[in-house]
Amino acid sequence: MKGILLVTRAARLGVKGFTGFVLFFLAIPLVAILSDSFAGSKAVILSFPPKGFGFSWYYTLLTSPDFAQGLWVSLPLGVTASVCSLLVALTLVIALKRYSVSGSDILRSYALSPLIVPEVVIGVAMLQLFRALGLFGSFFALVLAHVVITMPYSIRILEATFLGVDASLEDAARTLGANEFTVFRRVTLPSIQAGLVASFIFGFVTSLNDIAMTAFLITPKVTTVSMVIFGWSTKLYTPILAAASGVITFATFLFLIVLDRTIGIDKATAFVAYR
Amino acid sequence: MFLALFTVGVAFMTLISFHPYIPPPAFYGTKITTENYLSIFADRFALFTVGNTLILSLVASLLTMLFAYPIAQLLVRPGLELTRRLVSSFIILLLFLNSAVRSVTWITILGSSGLINSVLLGLNIIQHPVSLLFTNLAVVLGIMSSNLPYAILMLASSLRYVGVDLEDAARTLGANEFQVFRRVTLPLSELAVIATGNLMFIVALTAFVSPAILGGGVIPFITVNIFYTATEALNLPLSSAFSVFFTILTLAIVLIFGRITNRFLSKGMRMRA
């Protein structure tokens, strides 16, 4: 009996130790890079423990024309792409819900089809299409491509949201004499608000973070902030990468706080975790 | 219109994959040919790339599942409210963090003046820095750490329904921790593990950022190969052919995994009945 107890305790300790190890594995790279972002100006290569102390790499980053140029493209791109994808998805989801005819299943799978093709392949396809159409290297081309990859997520989120809409409330409003537009504005819209916010935020973040497809579509002039970091990471290993990681991590942290305040972090995560 | 964009793009890519390569600005010829596809199968390096990608993805996804399981259990177990809250917030932060940043963080660990080399040099185990970046190991670590948050949350969302009551019941009936895990916890979470594992393999296979940054262009990986063929060699027909082949490969793996899971499920049902 004592032997079994001992084995049990050893097993529990082993599981705890392993869990701790995994958490360490997840945390240590981030901790290392964040501490390296405060390296002194004489540090020339990403290193841990960091060499020296200072804010000079943040200064270098924030005064870098590349980084500013990336932000200048990424922010409008994210907003435009996610608004477009939200509007198209909203129209589609309402149409699918309203007219549940035989073709609607096919239309739905068709709309979600970009999810099953590897993103790099979408990049190759878009590259050639834009070259053929003469759009390659334009901001407009980036918007079109980003709508392609954000829309499936918008559709999923809005579908999940519409499941929570009580159709009898809409019917009640109609019975009380409201026209279709009033029903949408006064009944449907308020009950899907959280889904609209979620769809917008997810579209924005997906667009901002995308690399696998965007890598094919950028030029030195029109490039996104993620691609600027990606470009640096393949040729220079100075702590400017650490400073960029610091800024991005901080921005992601702020975004999560906003997400938590608006729709709740658990609900938001469920949209990503279920695919 | 946006839907059509995707379809037209893929159709156009497939069309170009059957045209010969011509240097820019023309990019591709007008003749119909299968030479691009034949060159994938005739090229030793291309085949090696496919093999290497499959092996690295398999190793990465198995390790991802091994690492994700205890954390997912931690997230769904009662007790330790504060720890759980902290861990889950951290995982969610990682989930939304830019993928380039997530890969770059590994440079401070694996680089020539990174954590591992600092420790090994400090302990006098090695005299000169060993290069750990641009290796298969670096790529596997990068893919794992990118996919772990995703795997943990997916697993946790399914494990939530397993419930701890059955485990407590087994304990009351005199089972030890091993027996509880082997006879109750594992069989009940089997399906979640298989489903998540399948998805993680596909996500690893189609990963681009970690293999590109941590493989440094020297570790053969399908997505990275497609990228360099299209953007640096500017061989659009060949990259298109490789893309079509890669898409078919991915879809075939999805279908085969689906079949295996289904068979496994129906067998499990029969056994339990």
Boltz contact constraints between the chains, C-beta under 6 A:
constraints:
  - contact:
      token1: [A, 4]
      token2: [B, 176]
      max_distance: 6.0
  - contact:
      token1: [A, 8]
      token2: [B, 176]
      max_distance: 6.0
  - contact:
      token1: [A, 8]
      token2: [B, 177]
      max_distance: 6.0
  - contact:
      token1: [A, 11]
      token2: [B, 177]
      max_distance: 6.0
  - contact:
      token1: [A, 18]
      token2: [B, 70]
      max_distance: 6.0
  - contact:
      token1: [A, 19]
      token2: [B, 70]
      max_distance: 6.0
  - contact:
      token1: [A, 19]
      token2: [B, 74]
      max_distance: 6.0
  - contact:
      token1: [A, 22]
      token2: [B, 67]
      max_distance: 6.0
  - contact:
      token1: [A, 22]
      token2: [B, 71]
      max_distance: 6.0
  - contact:
      token1: [A, 29]
      token2: [B, 105]
      max_distance: 6.0
  - contact:
      token1: [A, 29]
      token2: [B, 106]
      max_distance: 6.0
  - contact:
      token1: [A, 29]
      token2: [B, 109]
      max_distance: 6.0
  - contact:
      token1: [A, 30]
      token2: [B, 105]
      max_distance: 6.0
  - contact:
      token1: [A, 32]
      token2: [B, 108]
      max_distance: 6.0
  - contact:
      token1: [A, 32]
      token2: [B, 109]
      max_distance: 6.0
  - contact:
      token1: [A, 32]
      token2: [B, 115]
      max_distance: 6.0
  - contact:
      token1: [A, 33]
      token2: [B, 105]
      max_distance: 6.0
  - contact:
      token1: [A, 33]
      token2: [B, 108]
      max_distance: 6.0
  - contact:
      token1: [A, 36]
      token2: [B, 108]
      max_distance: 6.0
  - contact:
      token1: [A, 45]
      token2: [B, 113]
      max_distance: 6.0
  - contact:
      token1: [A, 46]
      token2: [B, 107]
      max_distance: 6.0
  - contact:
      token1: [A, 46]
      token2: [B, 108]
      max_distance: 6.0
  - contact:
      token1: [A, 46]
      token2: [B, 111]
      max_distance: 6.0
  - contact:
      token1: [A, 47]
      token2: [B, 113]
      max_distance: 6.0
  - contact:
      token1: [A, 48]
      token2: [B, 108]
      max_distance: 6.0
  - contact:
      token1: [A, 48]
      token2: [B, 114]
      max_distance: 6.0
  - contact:
      token1: [A, 48]
      token2: [B, 115]
      max_distance: 6.0
  - contact:
      token1: [A, 88]
      token2: [B, 2]
      max_distance: 6.0
  - contact:
      token1: [A, 111]
      token2: [B, 3]
      max_distance: 6.0
  - contact:
      token1: [A, 114]
      token2: [B, 6]
      max_distance: 6.0
  - contact:
      token1: [A, 117]
      token2: [B, 247]
      max_distance: 6.0
  - contact:
      token1: [A, 118]
      token2: [B, 206]
      max_distance: 6.0
  - contact:
      token1: [A, 118]
      token2: [B, 250]
      max_distance: 6.0
  - contact:
      token1: [A, 120]
      token2: [B, 208]
      max_distance: 6.0
  - contact:
      token1: [A, 120]
      token2: [B, 223]
      max_distance: 6.0
  - contact:
      token1: [A, 120]
      token2: [B, 226]
      max_distance: 6.0
  - contact:
      token1: [A, 121]
      token2: [B, 243]
      max_distance: 6.0
  - contact:
      token1: [A, 121]
      token2: [B, 247]
      max_distance: 6.0
  - contact:
      token1: [A, 124]
      token2: [B, 13]
      max_distance: 6.0
  - contact:
      token1: [A, 124]
      token2: [B, 230]
      max_distance: 6.0
  - contact:
      token1: [A, 124]
      token2: [B, 239]
      max_distance: 6.0
  - contact:
      token1: [A, 124]
      token2: [B, 243]
      max_distance: 6.0
  - contact:
      token1: [A, 125]
      token2: [B, 9]
      max_distance: 6.0
  - contact:
      token1: [A, 125]
      token2: [B, 10]
      max_distance: 6.0
  - contact:
      token1: [A, 125]
      token2: [B, 13]
      max_distance: 6.0
  - contact:
      token1: [A, 126]
      token2: [B, 9]
      max_distance: 6.0
  - contact:
      token1: [A, 128]
      token2: [B, 12]
      max_distance: 6.0
  - contact:
      token1: [A, 128]
      token2: [B, 13]
      max_distance: 6.0
  - contact:
      token1: [A, 128]
      token2: [B, 16]
      max_distance: 6.0
  - contact:
      token1: [A, 128]
      token2: [B, 236]
      max_distance: 6.0
  - contact:
      token1: [A, 129]
      token2: [B, 9]
      max_distance: 6.0
  - contact:
      token1: [A, 129]
      token2: [B, 12]
      max_distance: 6.0
  - contact:
      token1: [A, 144]
      token2: [B, 5]
      max_distance: 6.0
  - contact:
      token1: [A, 147]
      token2: [B, 2]
      max_distance: 6.0
  - contact:
      token1: [A, 148]
      token2: [B, 5]
      max_distance: 6.0
  - contact:
      token1: [A, 148]
      token2: [B, 6]
      max_distance: 6.0
  - contact:
      token1: [A, 209]
      token2: [B, 98]
      max_distance: 6.0
  - contact:
      token1: [A, 211]
      token2: [B, 100]
      max_distance: 6.0
  - contact:
      token1: [A, 211]
      token2: [B, 209]
      max_distance: 6.0
  - contact:
      token1: [A, 212]
      token2: [B, 208]
      max_distance: 6.0
  - contact:
      token1: [A, 226]
      token2: [B, 98]
      max_distance: 6.0
  - contact:
      token1: [A, 226]
      token2: [B, 100]
      max_distance: 6.0
  - contact:
      token1: [A, 229]
      token2: [B, 100]
      max_distance: 6.0
  - contact:
      token1: [A, 230]
      token2: [B, 100]
      max_distance: 6.0
  - contact:
      token1: [A, 233]
      token2: [B, 100]
      max_distance: 6.0
  - contact:
      token1: [A, 233]
      token2: [B, 104]
      max_distance: 6.0
  - contact:
      token1: [A, 233]
      token2: [B, 213]
      max_distance: 6.0
  - contact:
      token1: [A, 241]
      token2: [B, 104]
      max_distance: 6.0
  - contact:
      token1: [A, 245]
      token2: [B, 101]
      max_distance: 6.0
  - contact:
      token1: [A, 245]
      token2: [B, 104]
      max_distance: 6.0
  - contact:
      token1: [A, 248]
      token2: [B, 98]
      max_distance: 6.0
  - contact:
      token1: [A, 248]
      token2: [B, 101]
      max_distance: 6.0
  - contact:
      token1: [A, 252]
      token2: [B, 96]
      max_distance: 6.0
  - contact:
      token1: [A, 252]
      token2: [B, 97]
      max_distance: 6.0
  - contact:
      token1: [A, 269]
      token2: [B, 92]
      max_distance: 6.0
  - contact:
      token1: [A, 269]
      token2: [B, 153]
      max_distance: 6.0
  - contact:
      token1: [A, 273]
      token2: [B, 153]
      max_distance: 6.0
  - contact:
      token1: [A, 273]
      token2: [B, 154]
      max_distance: 6.0
  - contact:
      token1: [A, 273]
      token2: [B, 157]
      max_distance: 6.0
